[in-house]
Amino acid sequence: QVQLVESGGGLVQAGGSLRLSCAASGRTFSNYFMGWFRQAPGKEREFVAGIRRSDGSTYYADSVKGRFTISRDNAKNTVYLQMNSLKFEDTAVYYCAAKESGSTYRRGSSYYTDQWYDSWGQGTQVTVSS
């Protein structure tokens, strides 16, 4: 089991930048993949970005590609989400999630579905003003 804590959220004007951090503890040695999701009020939680621990392969939602960058510091057990050129529609609670190697998952799920992950943080609010 992995415990996750997000930080770095806040209020920013459109066009500005924020960097979110996700610190992992517990069974961090078993981490296989880390992802960022977001959820706006009244909307379903959606995938934002993900990174594979072993080789650093990254994946992005089309809505953030070219603006957001996910990165990792394995020594610190921390994953970051650099968000540039923020838009009003980026406003949401951002959640960090971890997938452990060897864990089971529902058929049809993958890194872009929330059911694929084993652990979740409590979320950090990002508000973009227009």
C-alpha positions in Angstrom: 0.0 0.0 0.0 1.2 3.5 -0.9 0.2 6.7 0.8 0.0 9.9 -1.4 -0.1 13.5 -0.4 -0.6 16.3 -3.0 0.5 19.9 -2.7 1.0 23.0 -4.8 -2.5 23.9 -5.7 -3.8 27.4 -5.5 -5.3 30.3 -7.4 -3.7 31.5 -10.6 -4.8 33.7 -13.5 -5.3 32.3 -17.0 -2.0 32.0 -18.8 -0.1 31.4 -15.5 1.6 28.4 -14.2 1.6 26.1 -11.2 3.6 23.0 -10.2 1.9 20.2 -8.2 3.8 17.7 -6.2 2.8 14.2 -5.1 4.8 12.7 -2.3 4.6 8.9 -1.8 5.3 6.9 1.3 4.8 3.3 2.4 5.4 0.6 -0.2 7.1 3.0 -2.6 9.4 0.2 -3.9 6.4 -1.4 -5.5 5.3 1.7 -7.5 4.9 0.9 -11.2 3.0 3.9 -12.5 2.0 7.3 -11.2 -0.9 9.4 -12.5 -2.6 12.7 -12.2 -6.4 13.0 -12.4 -8.7 16.0 -11.9 -12.3 16.4 -11.1 -14.4 19.6 -11.4 -17.7 20.0 -9.5 -20.5 18.0 -11.2 -18.1 16.2 -13.5 -16.5 12.8 -13.6 -12.8 12.4 -12.6 -10.6 12.5 -15.7 -7.1 11.4 -16.5 -4.5 14.2 -16.9 -1.1 12.7 -17.1 0.9 9.6 -16.1 4.5 8.4 -15.8 6.1 5.0 -15.6 8.6 4.7 -12.7 11.0 2.3 -14.4 11.8 4.2 -17.7 10.0 7.5 -17.3 7.6 7.0 -20.2 4.9 9.7 -20.1 1.3 9.9 -21.2 -1.0 12.9 -21.5 -4.6 13.7 -22.0 -5.2 15.6 -25.3 -6.6 18.5 -23.4 -3.3 19.2 -21.6 -0.7 17.9 -24.1 1.9 20.6 -24.8 0.9 22.6 -21.7 1.5 20.2 -18.8 4.6 18.2 -18.1 4.7 15.2 -15.7 8.1 14.3 -14.1 9.5 12.2 -11.3 12.2 12.1 -8.7 12.5 8.5 -7.8 15.0 9.2 -5.0 12.5 11.5 -3.3 9.5 9.2 -4.2 7.9 12.3 -5.6 6.0 13.0 -8.9 5.4 16.5 -10.2 2.9 18.1 -12.6 4.1 21.3 -14.2 1.1 23.2 -15.5 1.7 26.1 -17.9 -0.6 28.2 -20.0 -3.4 27.4 -17.6 -7.0 27.9 -18.8 -10.2 28.4 -16.9 -11.3 24.9 -17.8 -8.3 23.5 -15.9 -10.0 24.5 -12.7 -10.5 21.3 -10.7 -9.4 19.3 -7.7 -6.2 17.4 -8.8 -5.5 14.0 -7.5 -2.4 11.9 -7.5 -2.7 8.1 -8.0 -0.3 5.1 -7.8 -0.4 1.7 -9.5 1.6 -1.0 -7.8 3.4 -3.7 -9.8 1.7 -7.0 -9.5 -1.7 -5.7 -8.4 -4.9 -6.8 -10.1 -7.1 -4.7 -12.1 -10.4 -4.9 -14.0 -10.3 -6.0 -17.6 -10.5 -3.1 -19.9 -8.9 -0.6 -17.4 -5.6 1.1 -18.0 -3.5 4.1 -16.9 -6.2 6.5 -18.1 -9.0 4.9 -16.0 -9.3 5.5 -12.3 -10.1 1.9 -11.5 -6.7 0.8 -12.6 -4.9 2.5 -9.6 -4.3 1.2 -6.1 -3.8 4.3 -4.1 -5.1 7.9 -4.2 -4.2 11.2 -2.5 -6.8 13.6 -1.0 -6.5 16.1 -3.8 -5.4 19.7 -4.1 -7.5 22.5 -5.5 -6.4 24.4 -8.6 -8.5 27.4 -9.5 -7.8 29.4 -12.7 -9.4 32.8 -13.0 -10.3 34.3 -16.4 
